[in-house]
Amino acid sequence: MLGLRRRTVIETPRLTLRLPQHADYRAWSGLREASAAFLTPWEPTWAADHLSRRAFSGRVSWAARVESDGSALPLFLIRRSDSALVGAITLDHIRRGPAQAGTMGYWVGEPFARQGYMREAIEALSRHAFTRLDLSRIEAACLPENVASRGVLEKSGFKYEGVAQSYLQIAGRWRNHVLYALLRHDRRGRTDAG
């Protein structure tokens, strides 16, 4: 059909990364609820209606809108072997013009942690951002004590850049975050000339 834009789908060896759909509500709310103790130390405080169908509907509408206008790319991680929802990854705050940059955020459900899913998703979305979206820089931030998040960023090629004071409110408190970035043509740490 003319006028309809094809939605972003990214395939990896084990995952399909795609926009959230209304049909994902039960899987999403179930995984978030079951993983609440695992996730909440690292996330902004959940709104009272965070797990409601209405809030999820708003999330689905927002995802379609921002993907369409190019300001963000919020994707669910769906395990290809059984269609299980594993987590989510978002390339947000996409800035065009001289910056050509975006900010990456992500979460994984507790049952799927430490199995390499997030690294697979980060690397796939980074490739997509550089090749399809023509970005030059992807930024990410996490709490200094979030060893798992720091590790997956570093294993995915992100480089530590410093500390942002009072970067985000996490669990109701302004918290410092460590900043990482991945560059399309990253020469940091390279010693070859040219």
Backbone hydrogen bonds, N-H to C=O, Kabsch-Sander energy under -0.5 kcal/mol:
donor,donor_aa,acceptor,acceptor_aa,energy
4,L,1,M,-0.9
5,R,3,G,-0.5
10,I,17,L,-2.5
12,T,15,L,-2.8
16,T,78,I,-2.4
17,L,10,I,-3.4
18,R,16,T,-0.6
18,R,76,F,-1.8
19,L,8,T,-0.7
24,D,21,Q,-2.2
25,Y,22,H,-1.7
28,W,24,D,-2.9
29,S,25,Y,-3.2
30,G,26,R,-2.4
31,L,27,A,-2.3
32,R,28,W,-2.8
33,E,29,S,-2.5
34,A,30,G,-2.5
35,S,31,L,-1.6
36,A,33,E,-1.2
38,F,35,S,-0.6
39,L,35,S,-2.2
40,T,36,A,-2.9
42,W,39,L,-2.1
43,E,39,L,-0.5
43,E,40,T,-0.7
50,H,47,A,-2.0
52,S,49,D,-2.3
56,F,52,S,-2.1
57,S,53,R,-2.6
58,G,54,R,-2.0
59,R,55,A,-1.8
60,V,56,F,-2.4
61,S,57,S,-2.4
62,W,58,G,-2.6
63,A,59,R,-2.5
64,A,60,V,-2.1
65,R,61,S,-2.3
66,V,62,W,-2.9
67,E,63,A,-1.9
68,S,64,A,-1.9
69,D,65,R,-2.3
70,G,66,V,-0.8
71,S,66,V,-1.2
72,A,66,V,-1.4
73,L,91,L,-2.7
75,L,73,L,-0.6
75,L,89,I,-3.2
76,F,18,R,-4.2
77,L,87,G,-2.5
78,I,16,T,-2.5
78,I,76,F,-0.7
79,R,77,L,-0.5
79,R,84,A,-3.2
80,R,14,R,-2.7
82,D,79,R,-0.6
83,S,79,R,-2.1
86,V,77,L,-3.2
86,V,84,A,-0.5
87,G,77,L,-0.9
88,A,107,W,-2.4
89,I,75,L,-2.7
90,T,105,G,-3.0
91,L,73,L,-1.8
92,D,90,T,-0.7
92,D,103,T,-3.7
94,I,71,S,-2.4
95,R,101,A,-3.6
99,A,96,R,-1.0
101,A,95,R,-1.7
102,G,137,R,-1.5
103,T,92,D,-3.2
104,M,139,E,-3.7
105,G,90,T,-2.3
107,W,88,A,-2.4
109,G,86,V,-3.0
112,F,109,G,-2.0
113,A,110,E,-1.3
115,Q,112,F,-0.7
120,E,116,G,-2.0
121,A,117,Y,-2.2
122,I,118,M,-3.1
123,E,119,R,-2.6
124,A,120,E,-1.9
125,L,121,A,-2.8
126,S,122,I,-2.4
127,R,123,E,-2.1
128,H,124,A,-2.3
129,A,125,L,-2.7
130,F,126,S,-2.3
131,T,127,R,-2.9
132,R,128,H,-2.3
133,L,128,H,-1.7
135,L,129,A,-2.8
136,S,100,Q,-3.8
137,R,100,Q,-1.6
138,I,182,L,-2.6
139,E,102,G,-2.9
140,A,180,Y,-2.2
141,A,104,M,-0.5
142,C,178,V,-1.8
146,N,143,L,-2.0
147,V,145,E,-1.9
150,R,146,N,-2.4
151,G,147,V,-2.4
152,V,148,A,-2.2
153,L,149,S,-2.1
154,E,150,R,-2.5
155,K,151,G,-2.6
156,S,152,V,-1.2
157,G,154,E,-1.5
158,F,153,L,-2.4
159,K,181,A,-2.9
161,E,179,L,-3.3
162,G,179,L,-1.1
164,A,177,H,-3.0
165,Q,163,V,-0.6
167,Y,164,A,-0.8
167,Y,175,R,-1.4
168,L,175,R,-1.4
170,I,168,L,-0.7
170,I,173,R,-2.9
171,A,43,E,-1.7
173,R,170,I,-2.0
175,R,168,L,-2.8
177,H,164,A,-2.2
178,V,142,C,-3.1
179,L,162,G,-3.3
180,Y,140,A,-3.0
181,A,159,K,-1.9
182,L,138,I,-2.7
184,R,136,S,-2.4
186,D,183,L,-0.9
187,R,185,H,-0.6
190,R,187,R,-2.2
